[in-house]
Amino acid sequence: MVGSFQPFVSVIVPAKNESLNIKKCIKSLVLQSYPKKRYEIIVVDNDSDDETGDIARSFDVNVFLFKGGPVGAVRNYGVKCSSGEILAFIDADCEASPYWIERAVALICSNANVVAVGGRPILRPNASWVERSWVLPQGDIPENLRSLCGASMFFRRIDYEKVSGFDDSINAGEDTRISYELKKSGGTILYSTDADVVHYGYPVTITSFFKRQFWQGSSFIRSFNGISDLVFVFSLVFLISSCLFVFFIYLDSYVLSLVSFFGIFLGPLLFSFKRILNSSKRISVPTLLGVFFLDCVYFLSRSLGLIYSVFSRKDIKRDKIK
């Protein structure tokens, strides 16, 4: 720990219909190595219609009901109910290591310029092929992160308040948006393997994967962070190329059809290449094909989500994507 200094930590768990996973999540938080009197656990039940709230209340934790809204709004409500100098966020379908709080807090307190610490959601045991194709074994990750993953994040309250918290008007991407605002303020976001969490909520089928990515893409316009968001850029290229391909086929312009056809697969190819390049293990040919296929589904669903974000102002409820 950072000498004898042990700041009070508020661990905030947004939860929506997570009865299958929330018990594992809370158990891992109750068993933290950080002093029990120096942290609180706050579960924000986002109007679940399953046993999520009842399971959470069976533990000695604080449970608050939030009557529906995007996850950014749920996280912000949890902060309003908290008192910690350090704000920690973990998703209800994740499980933390016993040293999750202790080591992340030590890191965030080690340097005044560090405004946030984040970890990765890693695969559960016995993951499906969709999960394994999506979450490849990772090599070294840069210590200085471009953006946080909502599954595991730590902030100083003062830095969270400087950027007015999470954007509560978007379905998804609130973690990327707050990362952008924090870095714009001149702060550093650090990655630590000690902040990694086991994620039990990855889509296990192609259908659930498609729905999840469509939902993520449905906030593209409102969460737009400029052309530095390469997923947005390549989703747009995928969409435009697909439309041009159909158009040129209709005009019997086979050369232009071929060009637009390659444009469709540009994003998936580059995305797959980057993911495979960053992988820490050699990947078999069948896995390579699975990765590329899944990345094609990824950009298809994201581009359709982009269309939705342009023409609809109605949010897609998170529980509808499972």
C-alpha positions in Angstrom: 0.0 0.0 0.0 1.1 3.6 -0.3 2.9 3.9 3.0 0.2 4.3 5.7 -2.1 6.4 3.5 -5.2 4.4 2.7 -7.8 6.6 1.0 -11.4 5.6 1.4 -12.6 3.8 -1.8 -16.2 3.6 -3.1 -16.6 0.5 -5.4 -19.6 1.1 -7.6 -21.3 -1.9 -9.4 -24.0 -1.0 -12.0 -26.3 -4.0 -12.4 -29.1 -4.8 -14.8 -30.6 -8.4 -14.8 -27.3 -9.9 -13.7 -28.6 -12.6 -11.4 -26.3 -15.2 -13.0 -23.1 -13.4 -12.2 -23.5 -10.7 -9.5 -22.9 -13.2 -6.7 -19.4 -14.0 -8.0 -18.8 -10.2 -8.4 -19.8 -9.2 -4.9 -18.0 -12.2 -3.3 -14.8 -11.1 -5.0 -15.3 -7.5 -3.7 -16.1 -8.6 -0.1 -12.8 -10.7 0.0 -10.5 -7.8 -1.0 -7.2 -7.4 0.8 -7.8 -3.7 1.2 -8.8 -2.8 4.8 -12.6 -3.4 5.3 -13.2 -0.1 7.0 -11.5 1.8 4.1 -13.9 0.8 1.3 -17.6 0.5 0.6 -19.5 -1.5 -2.0 -22.3 0.2 -3.8 -24.6 -1.8 -6.1 -26.9 0.2 -8.3 -29.7 -2.0 -9.5 -30.8 -0.5 -12.8 -34.5 -1.5 -12.4 -33.8 -5.3 -12.9 -36.7 -7.6 -13.3 -34.9 -10.7 -12.1 -33.3 -11.6 -8.7 -30.3 -9.2 -9.1 -31.4 -6.8 -6.3 -32.3 -9.7 -3.9 -29.0 -11.4 -4.4 -27.1 -8.1 -3.8 -29.1 -7.4 -0.6 -28.1 -10.8 0.8 -24.6 -9.4 1.2 -23.5 -6.6 3.6 -23.3 -4.0 0.8 -25.2 -0.9 -0.1 -27.9 -1.4 -2.7 -29.7 1.4 -4.4 -32.4 1.3 -7.0 -32.1 3.4 -10.2 -35.2 3.5 -12.3 -33.8 2.8 -15.7 -31.3 4.6 -17.9 -28.0 4.2 -19.8 -25.0 2.8 -17.8 -23.3 6.2 -17.6 -26.3 7.5 -15.7 -26.3 4.4 -13.5 -22.6 4.9 -12.7 -23.1 8.6 -12.0 -26.0 7.8 -9.6 -23.7 5.4 -7.8 -21.2 8.2 -7.3 -23.9 10.4 -5.8 -24.6 7.7 -3.3 -20.9 7.3 -2.4 -18.3 9.0 -0.2 -15.0 7.7 -1.3 -11.9 9.8 -2.3 -11.2 7.1 -4.9 -14.0 5.8 -7.2 -13.7 2.2 -8.4 -16.0 0.8 -11.0 -16.5 -2.9 -11.9 -19.3 -4.5 -14.0 -21.7 -6.9 -12.3 -20.7 -9.7 -14.6 -17.0 -9.5 -13.6 -14.9 -11.0 -10.9 -11.9 -9.2 -9.3 -8.7 -10.6 -7.8 -8.2 -10.2 -4.0 -5.7 -7.4 -4.6 -7.8 -5.5 -7.2 -8.4 -2.5 -4.9 -5.2 -2.4 -3.1 -2.8 -2.4 -6.1 -4.9 -0.1 -8.3 -5.2 2.4 -5.5 -1.4 2.2 -4.8 -0.9 3.0 -8.5 -3.3 5.9 -8.8 -1.8 7.4 -5.6 1.8 7.0 -6.8 1.7 10.0 -9.1 -0.4 13.2 -9.0 -0.6 13.2 -12.8 -2.3 9.8 -12.9 -6.0 10.5 -13.2 -7.2 7.0 -13.8 -6.2 3.3 -13.7 -7.8 0.6 -15.7 -7.7 -3.1 -16.4 -8.9 -5.5 -19.0 -11.8 -7.9 -18.9 -10.3 -11.3 -19.4 -11.9 -14.6 -20.5 -13.7 -16.9 -18.1 -12.8 -20.6 -17.9 -14.3 -22.8 -20.7 -15.1 -19.9 -23.0 -17.0 -20.5 -26.2 -15.3 -20.1 -29.6 -16.9 -16.7 -30.1 -15.4 -15.5 -26.8 -12.0 -17.0 -27.7 -12.1 -15.5 -31.2 -13.0 -12.1 -29.7 -10.6 -12.0 -26.8 -7.2 -13.2 -28.0 -4.3 -13.8 -25.7 -2.7 -10.4 -25.3 1.0 -9.5 -25.4 2.3 -6.4 -23.7 -0.2 -3.6 -23.4 1.1 0.0 -23.2 1.2 1.3 -19.6 -0.2 4.6 -20.8 -3.8 3.8 -22.0 -5.7 5.7 -24.7 -9.0 4.8 -23.1 -10.5 2.8 -20.2 -12.7 -0.2 -20.3 -15.9 0.2 -18.2 -15.4 -3.3 -16.6 -12.6 -2.1 -14.4 -11.8 1.6 -13.7 -10.4 3.7 -10.9 -10.6 7.5 -10.6 -9.9 10.2 -8.0 -13.2 11.8 -7.2 -11.7 15.2 -7.8 -10.7 14.2 -11.4 -14.1 12.6 -12.0 -15.8 15.8 -11.0 -13.6 18.0 -13.1 -14.9 16.3 -16.2 -18.5 16.2 -14.9 -18.6 12.4 -14.7 -19.9 10.0 -17.3 -21.9 11.1 -20.3 -25.4 9.9 -19.3 -27.0 10.6 -22.7 -25.4 7.7 -24.6 -26.1 4.0 -24.6 -22.5 2.9 -24.7 -19.0 4.4 -25.0 -19.3 6.4 -21.8 -15.9 4.9 -20.7 -14.2 6.0 -23.9 -15.8 9.5 -23.6 -14.6 10.0 -20.0 -11.2 8.8 -21.0 -11.1 11.4 -23.8 -12.1 14.2 -21.4 -9.6 13.1 -18.7 -6.7 12.9 -21.2 -7.7 16.3 -22.7 -7.2 17.8 -19.3 -3.6 16.6 -19.4 -3.8 13.6 -17.2 -2.4 10.1 -17.6 -4.4 6.9 -17.7 -2.4 3.9 -16.6 -3.0 0.2 -17.3 -2.2 -2.5 -14.8 -2.6 -6.3 -15.0 -3.5 -6.1 -11.3 -6.7 -4.3 -12.4 -7.7 -7.0 -14.8 -11.0 -8.7 -14.0 -12.6 -12.0 -15.2 -15.5 -11.2 -17.4 -18.4 -13.6 -17.5 -20.6 -11.5 -19.8 -19.0 -11.8 -23.2 -21.4 -12.9 -25.9 -21.2 -16.6 -26.4 -23.0 -16.9 -29.7 -22.9 -15.0 -33.0 -26.4 -13.7 -32.4 -25.6 -12.3 -29.0 -22.4 -10.9 -30.3 -24.2 -9.2 -33.2 -26.8 -7.7 -30.8 -24.1 -6.4 -28.4 -22.1 -4.7 -31.1 -25.3 -3.2 -32.7 -26.1 -1.8 -29.3 -22.6 -0.4 -28.9 -22.9 1.2 -32.4 -26.3 2.7 -31.7 -24.6 5.6 -29.7 -22.0 6.3 -32.4 -23.3 9.8 -33.3 -23.9 11.0 -29.7 -20.6 9.6 -28.4 -18.6 10.8 -31.4 -15.0 11.5 -30.5 -13.7 12.6 -33.9 -11.8 10.7 -36.6 -9.4 9.4 -34.0 -12.1 6.8 -33.2 -10.9 4.3 -35.8 -13.8 1.9 -35.1 -16.2 4.7 -36.2 -14.1 5.5 -39.2 -13.9 1.9 -40.5 -17.6 1.3 -39.7 -18.4 4.2 -41.9 -16.1 2.9 -44.6 -17.8 -0.5 -44.3 -21.2 1.0 -44.6 -20.4 3.3 -47.6 -18.5 0.6 -49.4 -21.4 -1.8 -49.0 -23.8 0.7 -50.4 -21.5 1.5 -53.3 -21.0 -2.2 -54.0 -24.8 -2.7 -54.4 -25.1 0.4 -56.5 -22.2 -0.5 -58.9 -23.6 -4.0 -59.3 -26.9 -2.5 -60.3 -25.0 -0.3 -62.8 -23.1 -3.4 -64.1 -19.8 -1.5 -63.3 -17.8 -4.5 -62.3 -14.5 -2.7 -61.8 -16.0 -0.3 -59.4 -17.9 -3.1 -57.8 -14.6 -4.9 -57.1 -13.1 -1.8 -55.6 -16.0 -1.2 -53.3 -16.0 -5.0 -52.4 -12.4 -4.6 -51.1 -13.5 -1.5 -49.3 -16.1 -3.6 -47.4 -13.4 -5.9 -46.0 -10.7 -3.2 -45.4 -11.8 -2.6 -41.8 -12.2 -6.2 -40.8 -8.8 -7.1 -42.4 -6.9 -4.3 -40.7 -8.8 -4.9 -37.4 -8.0 -8.7 -37.5 -4.4 -8.0 -38.5 -3.9 -5.7 -35.5 -5.6 -8.1 -33.1 -3.5 -11.0 -34.3 -0.3 -9.0 -34.3 -1.0 -7.9 -30.7 -1.6 -11.5 -29.6 1.0 -13.1 -27.4 0.5 -16.6 -28.9 0.7 -18.2 -32.3 -2.8 -18.6 -33.7 -3.9 -21.6 -35.7 -5.5 -21.2 -39.2 -9.0 -22.2 -38.0 -8.7 -19.6 -35.3 -7.5 -17.0 -37.8 -10.6 -17.7 -40.0 -12.8 -17.4 -36.9 -11.2 -14.1 -35.9 -11.7 -12.6 -39.4 -15.3 -13.9 -39.6 -16.1 -12.4 -36.2 -14.6 -9.1 -37.2 -16.8 -9.0 -40.3 -19.8 -9.5 -38.1 -18.4 -6.8 -35.8 -18.3 -4.2 -38.5 -21.6 -5.2 -40.0 -23.3 -4.8 -36.7 -21.5 -1.6 -35.9 -22.3 -0.1 -39.2 -26.0 -1.0 -38.8 -25.8 0.5 -35.3 -24.4 3.7 -36.9 -27.5 3.9 -39.2 -29.7 3.5 -36.1 -27.8 6.2 -34.3 -28.4 8.6 -37.2 -32.2 8.1 -37.6 -33.3 7.2 -34.0 -33.3 9.1 -30.8 -34.6 6.2 -28.8 -32.1 4.2 -26.7 -31.9 0.5 -27.0 -32.3 -1.1 -23.5 -29.3 -3.0 -22.4 -31.3 -6.1 -21.4 -32.7 -6.4 -24.9 -29.3 -7.3 -26.3 -28.8 -10.5 -24.4 
